[in-house]
């Protein structure tokens, strides 16, 4: 959202969840993000920032790929005081670091009725 929050919602343990977000760098002098380093909490969340060719040949387009694996432990990062985060550090002079809050939970799911 406009405040830097990514809301993944709830995932049932044993089910993988994938989200892909488009990221546009709007710096005509340097549309690339050199040397991105990603730190994420919780650590089991997999995050990649990959260049994306949208077919228009416009530089500065990336995909932020976020995956909660099916092996993720039960957890809750839904409360404002317990959110996770994705921190992206780059060698870009104007965008050296971007921190995005991450709201998510992995639930046990429903047990089958007897």
C-alpha positions in Angstrom: 0.0 0.0 0.0 1.0 3.7 0.0 2.5 3.3 3.5 4.9 0.4 2.6 2.8 -2.5 3.9 2.5 -5.8 2.1 -0.4 -7.8 3.5 -0.1 -11.5 2.6 -3.1 -12.5 4.8 -3.3 -16.0 6.3 -1.9 -19.1 4.9 -2.8 -22.7 6.0 0.3 -24.6 7.1 1.3 -27.1 4.4 0.1 -24.8 1.6 2.5 -22.6 -0.3 1.6 -19.0 -1.0 3.1 -16.9 -3.7 2.7 -13.2 -4.4 4.3 -11.2 -7.2 4.4 -7.4 -7.0 5.6 -5.1 -9.8 8.2 -2.5 -8.8 9.0 0.5 -11.0 12.1 2.6 -10.5 11.3 6.2 -11.6 14.7 7.6 -11.9 15.5 8.5 -15.5 19.2 8.9 -14.7 19.5 5.5 -13.1 16.5 3.2 -13.5 18.4 0.1 -12.3 18.8 -1.2 -8.7 22.4 -2.2 -8.6 23.5 -5.0 -6.2 20.2 -5.6 -4.3 20.6 -7.3 -1.0 17.4 -8.5 0.7 16.8 -9.2 4.4 13.5 -10.6 5.5 11.7 -11.4 8.7 10.4 -14.0 9.3 13.4 -15.8 7.8 11.4 -18.6 6.2 9.8 -16.2 3.8 11.6 -16.3 0.4 11.9 -13.0 -1.4 13.6 -12.2 -4.8 13.8 -9.0 -6.7 14.2 -9.8 -10.4 14.4 -7.5 -13.5 11.3 -7.7 -15.6 11.0 -7.0 -19.3 7.4 -5.8 -19.7 7.6 -5.8 -23.5 7.8 -2.1 -23.8 11.6 -1.9 -23.4 11.3 0.5 -20.5 14.1 0.1 -18.0 13.5 0.1 -14.2 10.8 -2.6 -14.0 11.3 -5.4 -11.5 9.2 -8.1 -10.0 9.2 -8.6 -6.2 8.5 -12.3 -5.8 7.4 -13.3 -2.3 6.8 -16.9 -1.2 5.7 -18.5 2.0 6.8 -22.1 1.7 4.5 -25.0 2.6 7.0 -25.9 5.3 6.5 -22.6 7.1 5.9 -22.9 10.9 2.7 -21.7 12.5 3.1 -18.0 13.3 1.3 -14.7 13.4 2.6 -11.3 12.3 -0.8 -9.6 12.0 -0.5 -7.1 14.9 0.9 -3.7 14.2 3.6 -4.2 16.9 4.6 -7.7 15.5 4.9 -7.2 11.8 7.6 -8.8 9.7 9.5 -6.9 7.1 11.3 -7.0 3.8 14.4 -4.8 3.7 16.0 -4.1 0.3 19.4 -2.5 0.2 21.0 -1.3 -3.0 23.9 0.7 -4.4 21.4 3.2 -5.9 22.4 6.7 -4.8 18.8 7.9 -4.3 17.2 4.6 -3.1 19.9 3.0 -0.8 17.3 1.2 1.3 13.6 0.4 1.3 11.8 -1.3 4.2 8.4 -2.8 3.6 6.3 -4.0 6.5 5.0 -7.6 6.1 1.6 -8.6 7.6 1.0 -12.4 7.5 0.2 -15.5 9.4 0.5 -19.2 9.0 -2.4 -21.1 10.7 -2.9 -24.7 11.5 -6.0 -24.9 9.4 -9.1 -26.8 10.2 -9.0 -30.3 11.4 -11.4 -32.8 9.9 -14.6 -33.5 11.8 -14.8 -37.0 13.3 
